[in-house]
């Protein structure tokens, strides 16, 4: 996946890619090698793992307290009155 993308770049851009890779901290390079190909979108980062290296799946309720709904959430919005 990553190799194919790099291989499809114009040769003039390859030095920029190489320079970018060289600026990554060593531990990041190792992280990238460990999970390369496991996700289609690398912007999300490597999957969370426990101390044994086993992937952690999200548990129900893990986002509790992250979102706040106001008391008037279910009340009609004045901006939509003419459409209702």
Kinemage of the C-alpha trace (Angstrom):
@kinemage 1
@onewidth
@group {chain A} dominant
@subgroup {mainchain}
@vectorlist {calphas} color= white
{ca unk a 1} P 0.000 0.000 0.000
{ca unk a 2} L 2.563 2.598 1.088
{ca unk a 3} L 5.148 1.180 -1.272
{ca unk a 4} L 2.710 1.505 -4.197
{ca unk a 5} L 1.995 5.129 -3.347
{ca unk a 6} L 5.692 5.987 -3.131
{ca unk a 7} L 6.430 4.095 -6.344
{ca unk a 8} L 3.754 6.092 -8.184
{ca unk a 9} L 5.277 9.462 -7.219
{ca unk a 10} L 7.247 11.442 -9.789
{ca unk a 11} L 11.018 10.974 -9.294
{ca unk a 12} L 11.368 14.683 -8.471
{ca unk a 13} L 9.339 14.184 -5.254
{ca unk a 14} L 11.252 11.160 -3.933
{ca unk a 15} L 13.987 13.258 -2.232
{ca unk a 16} L 11.266 15.119 -0.307
{ca unk a 17} L 9.736 11.823 0.859
{ca unk a 18} L 13.149 10.515 1.900
{ca unk a 19} L 13.894 13.735 3.797
{ca unk a 20} L 10.535 13.516 5.587
{ca unk a 21} L 11.156 9.908 6.622
{ca unk a 22} L 14.614 10.829 7.906
{ca unk a 23} L 13.112 13.529 10.132
{ca unk a 24} L 10.791 11.063 11.900
{ca unk a 25} L 11.968 10.022 15.363
{ca unk a 26} L 13.360 6.484 15.453
{ca unk a 27} L 10.588 5.171 17.715
{ca unk a 28} L 7.995 6.482 15.247
{ca unk a 29} L 9.696 4.636 12.393
{ca unk a 30} L 9.497 1.416 14.389
{ca unk a 31} L 5.812 2.069 15.172
{ca unk a 32} L 5.089 2.628 11.491
{ca unk a 33} L 6.802 -0.614 10.525
{ca unk a 34} L 4.863 -2.547 13.170
{ca unk a 35} L 1.401 -1.619 11.928
{ca unk a 36} L 1.962 -0.785 8.261
{ca unk a 37} L -0.854 -2.240 6.199
{ca unk a 38} L -3.166 -2.888 9.143
{ca unk a 39} L -5.147 0.314 8.475
{ca unk a 40} L -6.150 1.920 5.218
{ca unk a 41} L -5.854 5.434 6.680
{ca unk a 42} L -2.532 6.014 8.490
{ca unk a 43} L -3.717 9.414 9.779
{ca unk a 44} L -5.600 7.557 12.533
{ca unk a 45} L -2.368 6.090 13.882
{ca unk a 46} L -1.615 2.607 15.145
{ca unk a 47} L -4.362 0.645 16.884
{ca unk a 48} L -4.383 0.761 20.696
{ca unk a 49} L -2.761 -2.256 22.314
{ca unk a 50} L -2.492 -3.556 25.885
{ca unk a 51} L 0.778 -4.348 27.689
{ca unk a 52} L 0.932 -7.751 25.963
{ca unk a 53} L 0.602 -6.231 22.507
{ca unk a 54} L -2.971 -7.464 22.000
{ca unk a 55} L -5.269 -5.021 20.202
{ca unk a 56} L -7.770 -3.284 22.476
{ca unk a 57} L -11.291 -2.990 21.068
{ca unk a 58} L -13.532 -0.126 22.189
{ca unk a 59} L -15.816 -1.049 25.063
{ca unk a 60} L -19.422 0.121 25.477
{ca unk a 61} L -19.539 3.418 27.333
{ca unk a 62} L -15.911 4.333 26.640
{ca unk a 63} L -16.954 7.761 25.299
{ca unk a 64} L -19.124 8.603 28.325
{ca unk a 65} L -18.711 12.241 29.329
{ca unk a 66} L -17.178 13.234 26.001
{ca unk a 67} L -20.349 14.701 24.503
{ca unk a 68} L -22.757 17.066 26.202
{ca unk a 69} L -26.424 17.338 25.221
{ca unk a 70} L -28.222 20.439 26.367
{ca unk a 71} L -31.535 20.189 28.224
{ca unk a 72} L -33.403 21.717 25.259
{ca unk a 73} L -31.955 19.330 22.666
{ca unk a 74} L -35.298 17.767 21.747
{ca unk a 75} L -37.248 21.046 21.663
{ca unk a 76} L -38.166 22.450 18.225
{ca unk a 77} L -35.699 24.923 16.791
{ca unk a 78} L -37.117 28.378 15.997
{ca unk a 79} L -35.119 28.537 12.763
{ca unk a 80} L -37.114 25.650 11.284
{ca unk a 81} L -40.639 26.831 12.207
{ca unk a 82} L -41.473 27.977 8.661
{ca unk a 83} L -40.595 24.539 7.277
{ca unk a 84} L -42.658 22.562 9.787
